[in-house]
Amino acid sequence: TTSSKSFYTMQRLAVRRLSSAVSSGRPGARRAAADEMADAAAAMEDKKGSWQKLMGSVVNAVRPACAALHPVLQPLLDAPAQRRVEAAVNIEDLRVAAKARAHAMVFGYLKSGADEERALRRSVAAYNDVELRHACLHGIGHADLDLSTRILGVEAALPFFITSCAGQRMFHAEGEVATAKAARKHGLMMALSQLTTSTFEEVTAAHPGDEPGTGGAKCLQLYVWRDRVLLKEVLDRAKAAGFTSLALTADFSWVGNREEDTRTGFTVPPNYSFRQTVDALKAPAWTFDFMSRVPYGYKAVPGADFAAESLVDFIASQMKPEFNWKDAEWLCSEWGDTGPVALKGVARTTDAKRAVDTGFQAIWVSNHGGRQLEDSVATIDSLPVTPRAEVGPRLALVTRP
């Protein structure tokens, strides 16, 4: 519509004026990035069809009314989901509860793997095949158990942590803040995605980890980007917010082929197709919650004063498949002595050895949850080929299912 185009044109001009006032770092490069984001947002708006624009306008028009009614209606709509969660006895029960509440395309995006999901199934099966030989008459009681450990320099109550996931407000209204609150409740360390939909400050305030053994939102999971100016600003903001470790994501250079997304009609932004509209009606709690909130954005991206859906093309253009060891060395030097830097996506001993030589202090064995390469090796099966003797006793080894 004409009003939509005018809005994005004004927003683009506003961002350009704002960026011209920036004096830190490299102002010219910063202005160029801000202009690129503004152009990407305007281009995304121009690509929308008439039906998509109409439905988007309707949703935005009813947001204030939904927000006003949210305190009354949302608890009623969420009551069935709350009962399912309270009745859950294991992770599978929680998965079923999440599927019942979420929009079909959102749940499909969250749980799916690449292509026919062989890597995903193999990764789960490999963990299921691990057997433990228990000891007997060990003389240890409940009071003697201590599962606390140190992960990437953070003392946590349990020997695992909550890994990063982009765009969490797509799944839950509070997004990463809700995840941080859950991690704080159980004393867990938490990693935050660079594509977070909550600010660094909001997440660290929800889980500061200011007491020993309580974990904390302390690790930033970083994507490989082309623009070093933007990347450096993200690093500086993370340091200022209290993050003490970094994870370079080397197992995600571009989005994998996820067939489940095709089946469910997943799109960003929503195209309000017949399928999406029907599935929205089937998930009233998720849909009303979504319509009651301001559209979420990518809060770690400097200058990204747009809804996340408007910057899909910009984010895609920033991904750098050709990112190499020299670039990784630069990243480690930029993080400096702030804390350990992990290389996420290692599956071979040769890469593990080179990571040590490059300056990484931790190896994160990962196939990105089986979401990228159809026939990637299961992470638990990678550990025997990344022996401790090869990488040294001081290097941290982290694995993701």
Solvent accessible surface area in square Angstrom, and as a share of the most:
residue,aa,sasa,rsa
1,T,72,0.42
2,T,112,0.65
3,S,82,0.53
4,S,21,0.14
5,K,101,0.43
6,S,50,0.32
7,F,106,0.44
8,Y,29,0.11
9,T,55,0.32
10,M,123,0.55
11,Q,41,0.18
12,R,58,0.21
13,L,75,0.37
14,A,51,0.40
15,V,8,0.05
16,R,86,0.31
17,R,162,0.59
18,L,107,0.53
19,S,5,0.03
20,S,64,0.42
21,A,81,0.63
22,V,31,0.18
23,S,101,0.65
24,S,79,0.51
25,G,72,0.69
26,R,154,0.56
27,P,43,0.27
28,G,41,0.40
29,A,26,0.20
30,R,36,0.13
31,R,90,0.33
32,A,60,0.47
33,A,4,0.03
34,A,3,0.03
35,D,40,0.21
36,E,77,0.35
37,M,1,0.00
38,A,1,0.00
39,D,56,0.29
40,A,14,0.11
41,A,1,0.01
42,A,9,0.07
43,A,46,0.36
44,M,15,0.07
45,E,12,0.05
46,D,82,0.42
47,K,127,0.54
48,K,34,0.15
49,G,41,0.39
50,S,99,0.64
51,W,137,0.48
52,Q,25,0.11
53,K,26,0.11
54,L,97,0.48
55,M,40,0.18
56,G,16,0.15
57,S,51,0.33
58,V,68,0.39
59,V,11,0.06
60,N,84,0.43
61,A,74,0.58
62,V,52,0.30
63,R,27,0.10
64,P,92,0.58
65,A,59,0.46
66,C,15,0.09
67,A,46,0.36
68,A,78,0.60
69,L,92,0.46
70,H,33,0.15
71,P,96,0.60
72,V,101,0.58
73,L,65,0.32
74,Q,10,0.04
75,P,79,0.50
76,L,122,0.61
77,L,57,0.29
78,D,22,0.12
79,A,34,0.26
80,P,51,0.32
81,A,10,0.08
82,Q,100,0.44
83,R,148,0.54
84,R,98,0.36
85,V,75,0.43
86,E,137,0.61
87,A,77,0.60
88,A,26,0.20
89,V,131,0.75
90,N,79,0.41
91,I,135,0.69
92,E,86,0.38
93,D,49,0.25
94,L,73,0.36
95,R,97,0.35
96,V,74,0.43
97,A,6,0.04
98,A,44,0.34
99,K,119,0.50
100,A,47,0.36
101,R,48,0.18
102,A,18,0.14
103,H,5,0.02
104,A,41,0.32
105,M,13,0.06
106,V,2,0.01
107,F,15,0.06
108,G,1,0.01
109,Y,40,0.15
110,L,78,0.39
111,K,82,0.35
112,S,2,0.01
113,G,0,0.00
114,A,0,0.00
115,D,35,0.18
116,E,99,0.45
117,E,32,0.14
118,R,91,0.33
119,A,1,0.01
120,L,42,0.21
121,R,138,0.50
122,R,91,0.33
123,S,2,0.01
124,V,78,0.45
125,A,48,0.37
126,A,12,0.09
127,Y,68,0.26
128,N,113,0.58
129,D,110,0.57
130,V,79,0.45
131,E,151,0.68
132,L,159,0.79
133,R,238,0.87
134,H,165,0.74
135,A,76,0.59
136,C,103,0.62
137,L,179,0.89
138,H,111,0.49
139,G,78,0.75
140,I,91,0.46
141,G,35,0.34
142,H,168,0.75
143,A,106,0.82
144,D,94,0.49
145,L,112,0.56
146,D,110,0.57
147,L,105,0.52
148,S,58,0.37
149,T,53,0.31
150,R,149,0.54
151,I,18,0.09
152,L,9,0.04
153,G,44,0.42
154,V,14,0.08
155,E,73,0.33
156,A,1,0.01
157,A,39,0.30
158,L,46,0.23
159,P,77,0.49
160,F,114,0.47
161,F,34,0.14
162,I,47,0.24
163,T,42,0.24
164,S,8,0.05
165,C,45,0.27
166,A,21,0.17
167,G,5,0.05
168,Q,18,0.08
169,R,58,0.21
170,M,24,0.10
171,F,34,0.14
172,H,88,0.39
173,A,19,0.15
174,E,72,0.32
175,G,2,0.02
176,E,0,0.00
177,V,27,0.16
178,A,26,0.20
179,T,30,0.18
180,A,0,0.00
181,K,105,0.45
182,A,48,0.37
183,A,0,0.00
184,R,124,0.45
185,K,162,0.69
186,H,99,0.44
187,G,8,0.08
188,L,13,0.07
189,M,0,0.00
190,M,1,0.00
191,A,0,0.00
192,L,1,0.00
193,S,0,0.00
194,Q,0,0.00
195,L,15,0.08
196,T,0,0.00
197,T,1,0.01
198,S,4,0.03
199,T,36,0.21
200,F,1,0.00
201,E,95,0.42
202,E,87,0.39
203,V,0,0.00
204,T,19,0.11
205,A,74,0.58
206,A,14,0.11
207,H,1,0.00
208,P,35,0.22
209,G,19,0.18
210,D,104,0.54
211,E,105,0.47
212,P,110,0.69
213,G,26,0.25
214,T,47,0.27
215,G,3,0.02
216,G,0,0.00
217,A,1,0.01
218,K,39,0.16
219,C,0,0.00
220,L,0,0.00
221,Q,4,0.02
222,L,0,0.00
223,Y,13,0.05
224,V,9,0.05
225,W,3,0.01
226,R,114,0.42
227,D,32,0.17
228,R,99,0.36
229,V,23,0.13
230,L,1,0.00
231,L,2,0.01
232,K,85,0.36
233,E,46,0.20
234,V,0,0.00
235,L,1,0.01
236,D,63,0.33
237,R,74,0.27
238,A,0,0.00
239,K,68,0.29
240,A,92,0.71
241,A,18,0.14
242,G,29,0.28
243,F,2,0.01
244,T,50,0.29
245,S,0,0.00
246,L,0,0.00
247,A,0,0.00
248,L,3,0.02
249,T,0,0.00
250,A,53,0.41
251,D,24,0.12
252,F,20,0.08
253,S,35,0.23
254,W,160,0.56
255,V,100,0.58
256,G,11,0.11
257,N,91,0.46
258,R,15,0.06
259,E,50,0.22
260,E,30,0.14
261,D,23,0.12
262,T,113,0.66
263,R,142,0.52
264,T,11,0.06
265,G,25,0.24
266,F,38,0.16
267,T,41,0.24
268,V,49,0.28
269,P,11,0.07
270,P,26,0.16
271,N,53,0.27
272,Y,37,0.14
273,S,37,0.24
274,F,173,0.72
275,R,111,0.41
276,Q,7,0.03
277,T,46,0.27
278,V,43,0.25
279,D,12,0.06
280,A,20,0.16
281,L,136,0.67
282,K,148,0.63
283,A,4,0.03
284,P,71,0.45
285,A,8,0.06
286,W,23,0.08
287,T,23,0.14
288,F,29,0.12
289,D,13,0.07
290,F,52,0.22
291,M,43,0.19
292,S,11,0.07
293,R,85,0.31
294,V,117,0.67
295,P,53,0.33
296,Y,37,0.14
297,G,5,0.05
298,Y,30,0.11
299,K,82,0.35
300,A,0,0.00
301,V,5,0.03
302,P,2,0.01
303,G,20,0.19
304,A,15,0.12
305,D,78,0.41
306,F,12,0.05
307,A,25,0.20
308,A,1,0.01
309,E,46,0.21
310,S,3,0.02
311,L,0,0.00
312,V,46,0.26
313,D,59,0.31
314,F,3,0.01
315,I,14,0.07
316,A,66,0.51
317,S,54,0.35
318,Q,10,0.04
319,M,16,0.07
320,K,41,0.17
321,P,58,0.36
322,E,96,0.43
323,F,36,0.15
324,N,81,0.42
325,W,57,0.20
326,K,149,0.63
327,D,13,0.07
328,A,5,0.04
329,E,84,0.37
330,W,48,0.17
331,L,0,0.00
332,C,17,0.10
333,S,78,0.50
334,E,47,0.21
335,W,1,0.00
336,G,43,0.41
337,D,147,0.76
338,T,47,0.27
339,G,20,0.19
340,P,32,0.20
341,V,3,0.01
342,A,0,0.00
343,L,11,0.06
344,K,1,0.00
345,G,22,0.21
346,V,3,0.02
347,A,33,0.26
348,R,152,0.55
349,T,30,0.17
350,T,92,0.54
351,D,39,0.20
352,A,0,0.00
353,K,87,0.37
354,R,128,0.47
355,A,0,0.00
356,V,58,0.33
357,D,122,0.63
358,T,21,0.12
359,G,28,0.27
360,F,6,0.02
361,Q,87,0.39
362,A,0,0.00
363,I,0,0.00
364,W,2,0.01
365,V,1,0.00
366,S,4,0.03
367,N,12,0.06
368,H,17,0.08
369,G,10,0.09
370,G,0,0.00
371,R,29,0.11
372,Q,35,0.15
373,L,116,0.58
374,E,20,0.09
375,D,86,0.45
376,S,17,0.11
377,V,66,0.38
378,A,1,0.01
379,T,2,0.01
380,I,38,0.20
381,D,73,0.38
382,S,1,0.01
383,L,53,0.26
384,P,102,0.64
385,V,79,0.45
386,T,1,0.01
387,P,50,0.31
388,R,102,0.37
389,A,100,0.78
390,E,75,0.34
391,V,11,0.06
392,G,22,0.21
393,P,121,0.76
394,R,228,0.83
395,L,14,0.07
396,A,38,0.29
397,L,56,0.28
398,V,18,0.10
399,T,49,0.29
400,R,46,0.17
401,P,86,0.54
